[in-house]
């Protein structure tokens, strides 16, 4: 996907009311500014999501991903902490933050988010947890 076709892509996705899995890869993640903020209806039933697109923060619709079980973030270069949103997703069981998904050094996990017995991630490059 490129910045030029991201709006058309999102409009097409909005017509997919039963979408369960989605993978979005940008041709050059750091140089593109992919606009995914307009998605709302098509994400309602997402169970698996893989994103390799540049975005400074998670789109607002992430907070409504109640069915999301698996999330892979790769080369997103997030500067805003995604954990206050991700920690509240009720069905999230598998979270993979790979290669520059989040480039800040602190994490703020919400109270009650990510129960200890289900957290299997590594945060070894972060200063605070």
DSSP file (Angstrom, degrees, kcal/mol; ACC not computed):
  #  RESIDUE AA STRUCTURE BP1 BP2  ACC     N-H-->O    O-->H-N    N-H-->O    O-->H-N    TCO  KAPPA ALPHA  PHI   PSI    X-CA   Y-CA   Z-CA
    1    1 A X              0   0    0      0, 0.0    26,-2.0     0, 0.0    27,-0.4   0.000 360.0 360.0 360.0 148.6    0.0    0.0    0.0
    2    2 A X     >  -     0   0    0     24,-0.2     4,-0.7    25,-0.1     3,-0.4  -0.801 360.0-107.0-122.5 167.5    1.1    3.5   -0.6
    3    3 A X  T >4 S+     0   0    0     -2,-0.3     3,-0.7     1,-0.2     4,-0.5   0.879 117.6  59.0 -59.4 -37.9    0.0    6.9    0.8
    4    4 A X  T 34 S+     0   0    0      1,-0.2     4,-0.3     2,-0.1    -1,-0.2   0.834 113.9  33.7 -64.4 -34.8   -1.7    7.6   -2.6
    5    5 A X  T 3> S+     0   0    0     -3,-0.4     4,-2.3     1,-0.1    -1,-0.2   0.386  90.2  96.0-104.6   6.2   -4.0    4.6   -2.5
    6    6 A X  H <X S+     0   0    0     -4,-0.7     4,-2.3    -3,-0.7     5,-0.2   0.862  83.2  52.1 -65.5 -35.6   -4.6    4.4    1.3
    7    7 A X  H  > S+     0   0    0     -4,-0.5     4,-2.1     2,-0.2    -1,-0.2   0.936 111.9  45.5 -66.8 -44.9   -7.9    6.3    1.2
    8    8 A X  H  > S+     0   0    0     -4,-0.3     4,-2.1     1,-0.2    -2,-0.2   0.896 111.5  53.9 -63.1 -40.0   -9.4    4.1   -1.5
    9    9 A X  H  X S+     0   0    0     -4,-2.3     4,-2.3     1,-0.2    -2,-0.2   0.932 109.5  47.1 -59.3 -47.6   -8.1    1.0    0.4
   10   10 A X  H  X S+     0   0    0     -4,-2.3     4,-1.9     1,-0.2    -1,-0.2   0.879 109.5  53.4 -64.3 -38.8   -9.9    2.1    3.5
   11   11 A X  H  X S+     0   0    0     -4,-2.1     4,-0.5     1,-0.2    -1,-0.2   0.890 109.8  48.8 -63.3 -38.4  -13.1    2.9    1.6
   12   12 A X  H >< S+     0   0    0     -4,-2.1     3,-1.1     1,-0.2    -2,-0.2   0.907 109.4  52.3 -66.4 -41.9  -13.0   -0.7    0.2
   13   13 A X  H >< S+     0   0    0     -4,-2.3     3,-2.2     1,-0.2    -2,-0.2   0.857  98.1  65.3 -62.8 -35.1  -12.5   -2.2    3.6
   14   14 A X  H 3< S+     0   0    0     -4,-1.9    -1,-0.2     1,-0.3    -2,-0.2   0.737  96.4  57.6 -61.9 -21.6  -15.5   -0.4    5.0
   15   15 A X  T << S+     0   0    0     -3,-1.1     2,-1.1    -4,-0.5    -1,-0.3   0.498  86.2  86.3 -85.3  -4.0  -17.7   -2.4    2.8
   16   16 A X    X   +     0   0    0     -3,-2.2     3,-1.2    -4,-0.2    -1,-0.1  -0.725  51.5 170.5 -99.0  85.2  -16.4   -5.7    4.3
   17   17 A X  T 3  S+     0   0    0     -2,-1.1    -1,-0.2     1,-0.3    28,-0.1   0.639  74.2  47.9 -74.3 -14.6  -18.7   -6.1    7.2
   18   18 A X  T 3  S+     0   0    0     -3,-0.1    -1,-0.3    26,-0.1     2,-0.2   0.084  74.5 147.3-113.4  23.5  -17.5   -9.6    8.1
   19   19 A X    <   +     0   0    0     -3,-1.2    26,-0.3    -6,-0.2     3,-0.1  -0.421  13.4 167.3 -64.1 125.1  -13.8   -9.0    7.9
   20   20 A X        +     0   0    0      1,-0.3    27,-3.5    -2,-0.2    28,-1.9   0.673  62.8  31.5-111.2 -27.8  -12.0  -11.3   10.5
   21   21 A X  E     +a   48   0A   0     26,-0.2     2,-0.4    25,-0.2    -1,-0.3  -0.995  61.6 178.5-138.1 140.1   -8.3  -11.0    9.5
   22   22 A X  E     -a   49   0A   0     26,-2.0    28,-2.6    -2,-0.4     2,-0.4  -0.987  10.0-173.3-146.7 132.0   -6.4   -8.2    7.9
   23   23 A X  E     -a   50   0A   0     -2,-0.4     2,-0.5    26,-0.2    28,-0.2  -0.996   8.5-175.1-122.7 126.9   -2.7   -7.7    6.9
   24   24 A X  E     +a   51   0A   0     26,-2.7    28,-3.0    -2,-0.4     2,-0.4  -0.978   3.6 178.6-126.6 119.2   -1.6   -4.3    5.7
   25   25 A X  E     -a   52   0A   0     -2,-0.5     2,-0.3    26,-0.2    28,-0.2  -0.972  16.8-146.3-121.1 132.1    2.0   -3.8    4.5
   26   26 A X    >   -     0   0    0     26,-2.5     3,-0.6    -2,-0.4   -24,-0.2  -0.733  18.3-129.6 -94.1 146.6    3.3   -0.5    3.2
   27   27 A X  T 3  S+     0   0    0    -26,-2.0     2,-0.2    -2,-0.3    -1,-0.1   0.885 105.7   8.7 -61.1 -39.1    5.9   -0.5    0.4
   28   28 A X  T >> S-     0   0    0    -27,-0.4     4,-1.4     1,-0.1     3,-1.0  -0.707  77.1-168.2-142.9  85.5    8.1    1.8    2.4
   29   29 A X  T <4 S+     0   0    0     -3,-0.6    25,-0.6     1,-0.3     5,-0.2   0.790  82.2  47.6 -51.6 -40.1    6.7    2.1    5.9
   30   30 A X  T 34 S+     0   0    0      1,-0.2    -1,-0.3    -4,-0.1    23,-0.0   0.824 114.7  44.6 -75.8 -28.6    8.8    5.0    7.2
   31   31 A X  T <4 S+     0   0    0     -3,-1.0     2,-0.2     2,-0.0    -1,-0.2   0.640 101.8  78.4 -89.9 -15.0    8.4    7.2    4.1
   32   32 A X     <  -     0   0    0     -4,-1.4     2,-0.4    -3,-0.2    22,-0.1  -0.596  62.3-152.1 -95.2 155.2    4.6    6.7    3.8
   33   33 A X        -     0   0    0     -2,-0.2     2,-0.3    20,-0.1    22,-0.1  -0.750  22.0-166.1-123.1  81.4    1.8    8.3    5.7
   34   34 A X        -     0   0    0     20,-0.6     2,-0.9    -2,-0.4   -31,-0.1  -0.530  12.1-142.5 -75.7 128.2   -0.9    5.7    5.5
   35   35 A X        +     0   0    0     -2,-0.3   -25,-0.2   -32,-0.2     3,-0.1  -0.792  40.7 147.9 -96.2 100.5   -4.3    7.0    6.6
   36   36 A X    >   +     0   0    0     -2,-0.9     3,-1.4     1,-0.1    -1,-0.2   0.330  43.8  99.4-110.7   4.1   -6.2    4.2    8.5
   37   37 A X  T 3  S+     0   0    0      1,-0.3    24,-0.2    -3,-0.1    -1,-0.1   0.756  71.3  66.3 -64.9 -24.7   -8.1    6.5   10.8
   38   38 A X  T 3  S+     0   0    0     -3,-0.1    -1,-0.3     2,-0.0     2,-0.2   0.604  75.8 105.9 -77.4  -9.8  -11.3    6.4    8.8
   39   39 A X    <   +     0   0    0     -3,-1.4    22,-0.2     1,-0.2   -28,-0.1  -0.504  29.2 126.8 -71.2 134.8  -11.9    2.7    9.4
   40   40 A X    >   +     0   0    0     -2,-0.2     3,-0.6    20,-0.0     4,-0.4   0.313  66.9  44.0-146.0 -60.3  -14.6    1.9   11.9
   41   41 A X  G >  S+     0   0    0      1,-0.2     3,-1.2     2,-0.2     4,-0.3   0.893 111.1  52.8 -64.5 -42.5  -17.3   -0.6   10.6
   42   42 A X  G 3  S+     0   0    0      1,-0.3     3,-0.4     2,-0.1    -1,-0.2   0.679 104.8  56.3 -71.8 -16.4  -14.9   -3.1    9.0
   43   43 A X  G X  S+     0   0    0     -3,-0.6     3,-1.4     1,-0.2    -1,-0.3   0.545  77.7  95.5 -91.5  -6.3  -12.8   -3.5   12.2
   44   44 A X  T <  S+     0   0    0     -3,-1.2    23,-0.4    -4,-0.4    -1,-0.2   0.820  95.6  29.7 -55.4 -37.3  -15.7   -4.5   14.4
   45   45 A X  T 3  S+     0   0    0     -3,-0.4    -1,-0.3   -26,-0.3    -2,-0.1   0.250  83.6 140.8-110.2  12.1  -15.2   -8.2   14.0
   46   46 A X    <   +     0   0    0     -3,-1.4   -25,-0.2     1,-0.2    21,-0.2  -0.332  18.0 169.9 -60.1 131.1  -11.4   -8.3   13.5
   47   47 A X        +     0   0    0    -27,-3.5    22,-2.7     1,-0.3    23,-2.4   0.645  69.0  32.0-110.2 -28.4   -9.7  -11.3   15.2
   48   48 A X  E     +ab  21  70A   0    -28,-1.9   -26,-2.0    21,-0.2     2,-0.4  -0.997  65.2 177.4-136.9 130.6   -6.3  -11.1   13.7
   49   49 A X  E     -ab  22  71A   0     21,-2.3    23,-2.6    -2,-0.4     2,-0.5  -0.994   8.5-176.3-139.0 128.8   -4.4   -7.9   12.5
   50   50 A X  E     -ab  23  72A   0    -28,-2.6   -26,-2.7    -2,-0.4     2,-0.5  -0.992  11.3-176.4-123.7 123.6   -1.0   -7.4   11.1
   51   51 A X  E     +ab  24  73A   0     21,-2.6    23,-2.3    -2,-0.5     2,-0.2  -0.976  20.7 168.3-127.0 124.7    0.2   -3.9   10.4
   52   52 A X  E     +a   25   0A   0    -28,-3.0   -26,-2.5    -2,-0.5     2,-0.3  -0.647  45.9 114.6-126.8  73.1    3.5   -2.8    8.8
   53   53 A X  S    S-     0   0    0     -2,-0.2     2,-0.4   -28,-0.2    21,-0.1  -0.981  70.5-104.1-140.0 149.5    2.7    0.8    8.2
   54   54 A X        +     0   0    0    -25,-0.6   -20,-0.6    -2,-0.3     2,-0.3  -0.613  51.4 151.0 -76.9 127.6    4.1    4.0    9.6
   55   55 A X        -     0   0    0     21,-2.5     3,-0.1    -2,-0.4    -2,-0.1  -0.944  41.9-146.1-156.1 136.4    1.9    5.7   12.2
   56   56 A X  S    S+     0   0    0     -2,-0.3    24,-2.2    22,-0.2    23,-2.2   0.793  86.7   6.7 -76.1 -27.7    2.8    7.9   15.1
   57   57 A X  S    S-     0   0    0     21,-0.2     2,-0.2    22,-0.2    -1,-0.1  -0.960  90.3 -85.9-147.1 163.9   -0.1    6.5   17.2
   58   58 A X        -     0   0    0     -2,-0.3     5,-0.1    22,-0.2    -2,-0.0  -0.479  52.8-104.7 -69.5 140.8   -2.7    3.8   17.1
   59   59 A X    >   -     0   0    0     -2,-0.2     3,-1.9     1,-0.1     4,-0.3  -0.301  30.9-111.8 -61.6 153.7   -5.9    4.9   15.2
   60   60 A X  G >  S+     0   0    0      1,-0.3     3,-1.4     2,-0.2     4,-0.2   0.796 112.7  68.8 -59.5 -30.4   -8.8    5.6   17.5
   61   61 A X  G >  S+     0   0    0      1,-0.3     3,-1.4   -22,-0.2    -1,-0.3   0.636  79.0  80.3 -67.6 -11.9  -10.8    2.6   16.3
   62   62 A X  G X  S+     0   0    0     -3,-1.9     3,-1.8     1,-0.3    -1,-0.3   0.861  82.4  64.1 -59.9 -34.5   -8.2    0.3   18.0
   63   63 A X  G <  S+     0   0    0     -3,-1.4    -1,-0.3    -4,-0.3    -2,-0.2   0.697 100.3  52.5 -64.3 -18.2  -10.0    0.9   21.3
   64   64 A X  G <  S+     0   0    0     -3,-1.4     2,-2.0    -4,-0.2    -1,-0.3   0.215  71.9 114.0-103.0  14.7  -13.1   -0.9   19.8
   65   65 A X    X   +     0   0    0     -3,-1.8     3,-1.1     1,-0.2    26,-0.3  -0.407  31.0 154.9 -83.7  63.7  -11.3   -4.1   18.7
   66   66 A X  T 3  S+     0   0    0     -2,-2.0    25,-0.2     1,-0.3    -1,-0.2   0.726  70.5  46.8 -65.7 -23.8  -13.2   -6.2   21.2
   67   67 A X  T 3  S+     0   0    0    -23,-0.4     2,-0.3    -3,-0.2    -1,-0.3   0.496  80.0 124.7 -95.4  -5.3  -12.8   -9.4   19.1
   68   68 A X    <   +     0   0    0     -3,-1.1   -21,-0.2     1,-0.2    23,-0.2  -0.394  23.3 163.1 -66.1 120.8   -9.1   -9.0   18.4
   69   69 A X        +     0   0    0    -22,-2.7    24,-2.5     1,-0.3    25,-2.5   0.757  63.9  35.5-103.0 -38.2   -7.1  -12.0   19.5
   70   70 A X  E     +bc  48  94A   0    -23,-2.4   -21,-2.3    23,-0.2     2,-0.4  -0.979  60.9 179.1-129.2 129.0   -3.8  -11.6   17.7
   71   71 A X  E     -bc  49  95A   0     23,-2.7    25,-2.7    -2,-0.4     2,-0.5  -0.991   5.5-174.9-133.8 126.9   -2.0   -8.4   16.9
   72   72 A X  E     -bc  50  96A   0    -23,-2.6   -21,-2.6    -2,-0.4     2,-0.5  -0.984   4.7-174.4-117.8 121.2    1.4   -8.0   15.0
   73   73 A X  E     +bc  51  97A   0     23,-2.9    25,-2.9    -2,-0.5     2,-0.4  -0.974   9.3 173.1-116.4 130.0    2.9   -4.6   14.8
   74   74 A X  E     - c   0  98A   0    -23,-2.3    25,-0.2    -2,-0.5    26,-0.2  -0.988  62.2 -12.4-144.1 125.1    6.0   -4.2   12.7
   75   75 A X  S    S+     0   0    0     24,-1.9    26,-0.2    23,-1.1    25,-0.2   0.880  81.9 135.8  52.4  44.8    8.0   -1.1   11.7
   76   76 A X        -     0   0    0    -22,-0.1   -21,-2.5    23,-0.1    25,-0.2   0.709  51.9-147.6 -90.6 -23.6    5.2    1.2   12.8
   77   77 A X        -     0   0    0     23,-2.7    25,-0.2     1,-0.2    24,-0.2   0.872  23.7-172.7  56.2  40.6    7.5    3.7   14.5
   78   78 A X  B     +d  102   0B   0     23,-2.5    25,-2.7    22,-0.3    26,-0.4  -0.443  18.6 179.2 -63.1 132.3    4.8    4.5   17.1
   79   79 A X        +     0   0    0    -23,-2.2     2,-0.5    23,-0.2   -22,-0.2   0.609  63.8  75.2-106.1 -21.6    5.9    7.4   19.3
   80   80 A X  S    S-     0   0    0    -24,-2.2   -22,-0.2     1,-0.1     2,-0.1  -0.806  99.1-102.2 -93.0 131.9    2.7    7.5   21.4
   81   81 A X        -     0   0    0     -2,-0.5     3,-0.3     1,-0.2     4,-0.2  -0.294  31.6-167.6 -55.1 119.4    2.5    4.7   24.0
   82   82 A X    >>  +     0   0    0      1,-0.2     4,-2.7     2,-0.1     3,-0.9   0.617  68.2  86.0 -84.4 -12.1    0.1    2.0   22.6
   83   83 A X  H 3> S+     0   0    0      1,-0.3     4,-2.7     2,-0.2    27,-0.5   0.802  76.7  62.1 -67.8 -32.2   -0.3    0.1   25.9
   84   84 A X  H 34 S+     0   0    0     -3,-0.3    -1,-0.3     2,-0.2     4,-0.2   0.865 117.1  33.9 -59.7 -31.4   -3.1    2.1   27.4
   85   85 A X  H X4 S+     0   0    0     -3,-0.9     3,-1.4    -4,-0.2     4,-0.3   0.918 120.2  47.7 -84.2 -50.4   -5.3    1.0   24.5
   86   86 A X  H >< S+     0   0    0     -4,-2.7     3,-1.4     1,-0.3    -3,-0.2   0.855 105.3  59.9 -62.1 -36.5   -3.8   -2.5   23.9
   87   87 A X  T 3< S+     0   0    0     -4,-2.7    27,-0.9     1,-0.3    -1,-0.3   0.676 104.0  51.7 -66.5 -16.7   -4.0   -3.4   27.6
   88   88 A X  T <  S+     0   0    0     -3,-1.4     2,-0.6    -5,-0.2    -1,-0.3   0.435  75.6 114.6-100.4  -1.1   -7.8   -2.9   27.6
   89   89 A X    X   -     0   0    0     -3,-1.4     3,-0.9    -4,-0.3    25,-0.2  -0.609  57.7-152.2 -73.8 115.5   -8.6   -5.1   24.6
   90   90 A X  T 3  S+     0   0    0     -2,-0.6    -1,-0.2     1,-0.2   -24,-0.1   0.744  87.2  36.7 -66.1 -26.6  -10.6   -7.9   26.2
   91   91 A X  T 3  S+     0   0    0    -26,-0.3     2,-0.4   -25,-0.2    -1,-0.2   0.468  80.0 125.1-105.4  -2.6   -9.8  -10.7   23.7
   92   92 A X    <   +     0   0    0     -3,-0.9   -23,-0.2     1,-0.2   -22,-0.2  -0.434  17.8 151.0 -66.7 117.2   -6.1   -9.9   23.0
   93   93 A X        +     0   0    0    -24,-2.5     2,-0.5    -2,-0.4   -23,-0.2   0.634  61.9  46.1-116.9 -28.0   -4.1  -13.0   23.7
   94   94 A X  E     +c   70   0A   0    -25,-2.5   -23,-2.7    25,-0.1     2,-0.5  -0.969  61.1 173.1-125.9 118.3   -1.1  -12.7   21.3
   95   95 A X  E     -c   71   0A   0     -2,-0.5     2,-0.5   -25,-0.2   -23,-0.2  -0.988   5.5-176.3-125.9 123.2    0.7   -9.4   20.9
   96   96 A X  E     -c   72   0A   0    -25,-2.7   -23,-2.9    -2,-0.5     2,-0.7  -0.974   6.0-175.5-122.2 119.1    3.9   -9.1   18.9
   97   97 A X  E     +c   73   0A   0     -2,-0.5     2,-0.3   -25,-0.2   -23,-0.2  -0.941  22.4 176.2-110.1 107.3    5.8   -5.9   18.7
   98   98 A X  E     -c   74   0A   0    -25,-2.9   -23,-1.1    -2,-0.7     3,-0.4  -0.792  43.4 -12.3-116.4 155.2    8.6   -6.4   16.3
   99   99 A X  S    S-     0   0    0     -2,-0.3   -24,-1.9     1,-0.2    -1,-0.2   0.724 130.1 -20.3  24.5  88.7   11.4   -4.2   14.8
  100  100 A X  S    S+     0   0    0      2,-0.2   -23,-2.7   -25,-0.2   -22,-0.3   0.768  86.8 139.2  63.2  30.7   10.6   -0.6   15.6
  101  101 A X  S    S+     0   0    0     -3,-0.4   -23,-2.5     1,-0.3     2,-0.4   0.939  81.9  17.6 -65.1 -45.6    6.9   -1.1   16.3
  102  102 A X  B     -d   78   0B   0    -25,-0.2    -1,-0.3   -29,-0.1    -2,-0.2  -0.994  67.3-174.2-130.2 123.7    7.2    1.3   19.3
  103  103 A X        +     0   0    0    -25,-2.7     2,-0.1    -2,-0.4   -24,-0.1   0.274  52.8  95.3-108.2  12.0   10.2    3.6   19.5
  104  104 A X  S    S-     0   0    0    -26,-0.4    -2,-0.1     2,-0.1   -24,-0.1  -0.440  70.5-131.3 -92.5 174.3    9.7    5.2   22.9
  105  105 A X  S    S+     0   0    0     -2,-0.1    22,-1.9    21,-0.1    23,-1.2   0.406  77.6  67.6-111.1   2.8   11.4    4.0   26.0
  106  106 A X  B     -e  128   0C   0     21,-0.2     2,-0.4    20,-0.2    -2,-0.1  -0.922  55.8-161.4-125.9 152.9    8.4    3.9   28.5
  107  107 A X        -     0   0    0     21,-0.6     2,-0.6    -2,-0.3    16,-0.0  -0.996   3.1-163.7-130.8 133.4    5.4    1.7   28.8
  108  108 A X        -     0   0    0     -2,-0.4     2,-0.5    21,-0.0    21,-0.0  -0.864  10.1-167.1-119.7  95.0    2.2    2.5   30.8
  109  109 A X        -     0   0    0     -2,-0.6   -25,-0.2    20,-0.2     3,-0.1  -0.694  26.6-118.4 -82.3 127.5    0.1   -0.6   31.2
  110  110 A X    >   -     0   0    0    -27,-0.5     3,-2.7    -2,-0.5     2,-0.1  -0.297  36.4 -89.4 -66.5 150.1   -3.3    0.3   32.5
  111  111 A X  T 3  S+     0   0    0      1,-0.3    -1,-0.1     0, 0.0     3,-0.1  -0.376 117.9  14.8 -57.4 128.0   -4.4   -1.1   35.9
  112  112 A X  T 3  S+     0   0    0      1,-0.3    -1,-0.3     2,-0.1     3,-0.2   0.379 100.4 126.3  85.2  -4.8   -6.1   -4.4   35.2
  113  113 A X    <   +     0   0    0     -3,-2.7    -1,-0.3     1,-0.2   -25,-0.2  -0.570  67.4  10.2 -85.8 151.9   -4.6   -4.6   31.7
  114  114 A X  S    S-     0   0    0    -27,-0.9    -1,-0.2    -2,-0.2     5,-0.1   0.954  85.8-129.1  48.0  76.4   -2.6   -7.6   30.5
  115  115 A X    >>  -     0   0    0     -3,-0.2     3,-2.0     1,-0.1     4,-0.7  -0.242  16.7-120.1 -52.3 140.5   -3.2  -10.1   33.3
  116  116 A X  G >4 S+     0   0    0      1,-0.3     3,-0.8     2,-0.2    -1,-0.1   0.842 110.4  57.3 -55.3 -38.3    0.2  -11.5   34.5
  117  117 A X  G 34 S+     0   0    0      1,-0.2    -1,-0.3     3,-0.0    -2,-0.1   0.627 111.9  42.2 -72.4 -10.2   -0.7  -15.1   33.7
  118  118 A X  G <4 S+     0   0    0     -3,-2.0     2,-0.7   -24,-0.0    -1,-0.2   0.454  87.9 102.8-111.6  -1.9   -1.4  -14.2   30.0
  119  119 A X    <<  +     0   0    0     -3,-0.8   -25,-0.1    -4,-0.7   -26,-0.0  -0.728  30.0 154.5 -87.9 117.0    1.6  -11.8   29.4
  120  120 A X        +     0   0    0     -2,-0.7    -1,-0.1   -25,-0.1     2,-0.1   0.177  35.2 113.9-124.6  15.7    4.3  -13.6   27.4
  121  121 A X        -     0   0    0      2,-0.0     2,-0.4   -25,-0.0   -25,-0.1  -0.381  59.6-127.5 -87.6 166.5    6.0  -10.6   25.8
  122  122 A X        +     0   0    0     -2,-0.1     3,-0.1     1,-0.1    -2,-0.1  -0.944  21.9 177.1-114.2 134.9    9.5   -9.3   26.3
  123  123 A X    >   +     0   0    0     -2,-0.4     3,-1.6     1,-0.1    -1,-0.1  -0.172  32.2 136.7-123.7  37.8   10.1   -5.7   27.0
  124  124 A X  T 3   +     0   0    0      1,-0.3    -1,-0.1     3,-0.0    -2,-0.0   0.618  68.2  53.0 -68.6 -14.4   13.9   -5.9   27.4
  125  125 A X  T 3  S+     0   0    0     -3,-0.1     2,-0.3     2,-0.0    -1,-0.3   0.411  91.0  93.0 -99.7   3.0   14.7   -2.7   25.5
  126  126 A X    <   -     0   0    0     -3,-1.6   -20,-0.2     1,-0.1   -21,-0.1  -0.736  66.2-146.2 -98.7 146.3   12.4   -0.5   27.5
  127  127 A X  S    S+     0   0    0    -22,-1.9     2,-0.4    -2,-0.3   -21,-0.2   0.841  81.4  28.8 -77.1 -35.7   13.5    1.5   30.5
  128  128 A X  B      e  106   0C   0    -23,-1.2   -21,-0.6     1,-0.1    -1,-0.1  -0.951 360.0 360.0-132.4 148.0   10.3    1.3   32.5
  129  129 A X              0   0    0     -2,-0.4   -20,-0.2   -23,-0.1    -1,-0.1   0.284 360.0 360.0-138.5 360.0    7.4   -1.2   32.8
